[in-house]
Amino acid sequence: MADHPSFGELLTRLLNHRRRDVTWLSSASGIPEGELRAVVLGTLPSSRQLDPLGFHSEDVHVMAGVPVPEARTPRDPAAASASVSLVKIAMALPPGQRARVQRLVDELPREPRVGPPDPVRAYDRQRGGFGAMLVNLLCGNRLPNSVPGAAKALALLTRGHVYLSASTINGIGQGRVPLTPELVTGFAVTLGMSPGGLAAVMGVELPERSWPTDPLAEAMAGLLWNCRHLTADQAEHAYDVAKSMLVAVSEDAPEEDWNRVHRHHGTWWGAPRR
């Protein structure tokens, strides 16, 4: 496979997509234009340089193909499963309870690391191309080493429009599964990125979206990102708090009135839609 484009080239594609240029980015960010032109020529950007473009600096590292600094990697790979389960419940909760869950995750203390972080599997972008980049963004920066968790997150945040097996996600990361417009859009939604912007970075043209913009999915992509600072115990605690907000749903309850989350011992548990 040909060499993966430099981040400078990716940034140029994004600016062209937005009909902007380095001069605009300099004005919007307050960063000297010379610094930004150095980024276009290959210098790895800082987070402050890309704030106007809406990228997390950790994602910029993945897109540029360089390791994320150890201090900014997800806190605990073992938190991935509970984090996805938490997002599933939060999506079903009424807005007030959902906001409580989001505040809880935001306010949980950042626990210090004990020893070096567990190694995170990274897909080789020279072999996997943009597929490797997408999977690394999801399975490295959000749900480290949890391909099954990534599959669940994709299905949840795209409302089932992108339903993949773990083996298919592995195939995408290895460059064996072609990237369709639907897959690019699904990854963008789950990553909390603009589908058009991500497609432009990848040099892909998207047709009109097959499903509408979903503000809830955008919020839950943010929740998934914020869970990356949690330990496994903290993620389980947040999940338990969210689960305690669910109520039993009668079998004959109208579907349009209730979000059903899971069935336990013959009883559905969920939350009212309004």
C-alpha positions in Angstrom: 0.0 0.0 0.0 1.2 3.5 -0.7 2.5 5.6 2.2 -0.3 7.1 4.3 -0.6 10.9 3.6 1.1 13.2 6.1 -1.0 15.1 8.6 -0.2 18.3 6.7 -1.9 16.8 3.6 -4.8 15.7 5.7 -5.2 19.2 7.2 -5.0 20.7 3.7 -7.8 18.5 2.6 -10.0 19.5 5.6 -9.4 23.2 5.0 -10.2 22.8 1.3 -13.4 21.0 2.3 -14.4 23.8 4.6 -13.4 26.4 2.0 -10.8 27.8 4.4 -7.1 28.3 4.3 -4.1 28.6 6.7 -4.7 32.4 6.9 -8.2 31.8 8.2 -7.0 29.2 10.7 -4.3 31.6 11.9 -6.9 34.3 12.5 -9.4 31.9 14.2 -6.8 30.3 16.5 -4.5 33.3 17.2 -1.6 31.1 16.1 1.1 32.7 13.9 0.6 31.8 10.3 4.2 30.6 10.0 3.6 28.0 12.7 0.5 26.7 10.9 2.3 26.6 7.5 5.0 24.4 9.3 2.2 22.0 10.2 1.1 21.8 6.6 4.7 21.0 5.7 4.8 18.2 8.2 5.3 19.5 11.8 3.1 17.7 14.3 0.5 20.2 15.5 -0.4 21.1 19.1 -3.9 21.0 20.4 -4.2 24.7 20.5 -3.4 25.0 16.8 -6.3 22.7 15.9 -8.9 23.8 18.4 -10.9 25.8 15.8 -11.2 22.6 13.7 -12.7 20.6 16.6 -10.2 17.8 16.9 -9.0 16.3 20.1 -5.2 16.5 20.2 -5.0 12.8 21.0 -6.9 12.1 17.7 -4.5 14.3 15.9 -1.7 12.1 17.0 -3.5 9.0 15.6 -4.3 10.8 12.3 -0.7 11.9 12.0 0.5 8.3 12.7 2.5 9.1 15.9 2.1 7.6 19.4 -0.3 9.4 21.8 1.7 10.7 24.8 1.5 8.2 27.6 -0.2 10.7 30.0 -3.0 11.2 27.5 -3.8 7.6 26.7 -7.1 6.1 28.1 -6.7 5.4 31.8 -7.8 1.8 31.9 -8.5 -0.6 28.9 -10.5 -2.7 31.4 -13.1 0.1 31.6 -14.2 -0.3 27.9 -17.0 -2.8 28.4 -18.7 -0.9 31.3 -18.2 2.4 29.3 -20.2 1.1 26.3 -22.9 -0.3 28.7 -23.1 3.1 30.3 -23.6 4.8 27.0 -26.4 2.3 26.1 -28.3 3.2 29.3 -27.6 6.9 29.0 -29.1 6.9 25.5 -32.4 5.6 26.9 -32.7 7.9 29.9 -34.7 11.2 29.9 -32.6 14.3 29.4 -32.4 15.2 33.1 -31.2 11.8 34.2 -28.8 11.6 31.2 -27.3 15.0 32.3 -26.8 13.5 35.8 -24.9 10.6 34.3 -22.7 12.9 32.2 -21.9 15.1 35.2 -21.0 12.1 37.3 -18.5 10.9 34.6 -17.1 14.4 34.3 -16.7 14.8 38.1 -15.1 11.4 38.9 -11.5 12.1 40.0 -8.6 11.3 37.7 -6.9 8.4 39.5 -3.1 8.3 39.2 -1.7 5.6 37.1 0.1 2.8 38.9 2.9 1.7 36.6 3.0 2.1 32.9 -0.3 1.8 30.9 -1.2 -1.5 29.3 0.0 -1.7 25.7 -2.7 -0.9 23.2 -2.9 -2.8 19.9 -2.4 -0.4 17.0 -3.3 -1.4 13.4 -0.5 -0.7 10.9 -1.7 2.2 8.8 0.9 1.4 6.1 -1.0 -1.9 5.6 -4.5 -0.8 6.7 -4.6 2.7 5.3 -7.4 4.9 6.5 -9.2 1.8 7.8 -6.4 1.4 10.3 -6.7 5.0 11.2 -10.4 4.8 11.9 -10.1 1.6 14.0 -7.2 3.1 15.9 -9.2 6.2 16.7 -12.0 4.1 18.1 -10.2 1.1 19.6 -7.1 3.0 20.7 -8.3 6.4 21.8 -11.7 5.5 23.2 -12.1 1.7 23.7 -8.5 0.4 23.9 -8.1 -3.2 22.9 -11.9 -3.8 22.8 -13.0 -4.6 19.3 -16.3 -6.1 20.6 -16.9 -2.9 22.5 -16.2 -0.9 19.3 -18.8 -3.0 17.4 -21.4 -2.3 20.1 -20.6 1.4 20.2 -21.0 1.7 16.4 -24.3 -0.1 16.5 -25.6 2.1 19.4 -24.5 5.5 18.2 -25.6 4.9 14.5 -29.0 3.5 15.7 -28.2 0.2 14.0 -27.2 1.7 10.7 -23.7 0.3 11.0 -23.8 -3.1 12.6 -20.5 -4.9 12.3 -18.9 -8.0 13.8 -15.6 -7.8 15.6 -14.0 -9.7 12.8 -15.2 -7.1 10.3 -13.8 -4.3 12.4 -10.5 -6.2 12.4 -10.7 -6.5 8.7 -11.2 -2.8 8.3 -8.2 -2.1 10.6 -6.1 -4.5 8.5 -7.2 -3.0 5.2 -9.1 -6.1 4.0 -12.6 -4.6 4.2 -13.2 -1.7 1.8 -14.4 1.6 3.4 -17.8 2.4 2.0 -19.5 5.9 2.6 -21.8 4.3 5.1 -18.8 2.9 7.1 -17.0 6.3 7.1 -20.2 8.0 8.2 -20.8 5.5 11.0 -17.2 5.8 12.3 -17.5 9.6 12.2 -20.8 9.6 14.2 -19.3 7.2 16.8 -16.1 9.3 17.0 -18.1 12.5 17.4 -16.6 13.9 14.2 -18.2 15.6 11.2 -18.8 12.9 8.6 -18.1 15.4 5.8 -14.9 16.6 7.4 -13.6 13.1 8.1 -14.5 12.0 4.6 -12.6 15.0 3.2 -9.5 14.1 5.3 -9.7 10.6 3.8 -10.2 11.8 0.2 -13.7 10.1 0.1 -16.8 11.7 -1.3 -20.0 11.1 0.6 -23.5 11.0 -1.0 -26.3 12.5 0.9 -26.5 10.8 4.4 -28.8 7.9 4.7 -29.8 8.9 8.2 -30.4 12.3 9.7 -28.1 14.2 12.1 -28.7 12.9 15.6 -27.9 15.3 18.5 -28.2 12.5 21.0 -25.5 10.5 19.2 -23.3 13.5 19.2 -23.8 13.9 23.0 -23.1 10.2 23.6 -20.0 10.2 21.5 -18.9 12.9 23.9 -19.8 10.8 26.8 -17.8 7.9 25.3 -14.8 10.2 25.0 -15.1 11.4 28.6 -15.1 7.8 29.8 -11.5 7.4 28.7 -10.2 8.9 32.0 -12.1 6.3 34.1 -10.7 3.3 35.8 -12.6 0.0 35.4 -14.1 0.5 39.0 -15.2 4.0 38.2 -16.8 3.0 34.9 -18.7 0.1 36.8 -19.8 2.6 39.4 -21.1 5.1 36.8 -22.8 2.2 35.0 -24.5 1.0 38.3 -25.7 4.6 39.0 -27.2 4.8 35.5 -28.8 1.4 35.8 -30.4 2.3 39.1 -32.4 5.0 37.2 -34.1 2.4 35.0 -37.6 1.2 36.0 -39.6 -2.0 35.2 -41.6 -1.8 32.0 -44.8 -3.8 31.7 -45.1 -6.2 28.8 -48.1 -4.3 27.3 -46.5 -0.8 27.6 -46.6 1.0 24.2 -43.3 1.0 22.3 -43.7 4.7 21.5 -43.7 5.5 25.3 -40.8 3.5 26.5 -37.1 2.9 25.8 -36.4 -0.7 26.7 -32.8 -1.4 27.6 -32.5 -5.0 28.8 -34.6 -7.9 30.0 -33.7 -9.5 33.4 -35.6 -12.5 34.9 -38.5 -12.0 32.5 -38.9 -8.3 33.2 -38.0 -5.5 30.8 -36.1 -2.5 32.3 -36.0 0.9 30.7 -37.0 4.5 30.8 -39.9 6.7 29.7 -39.4 8.5 26.4 -41.1 11.6 27.8 
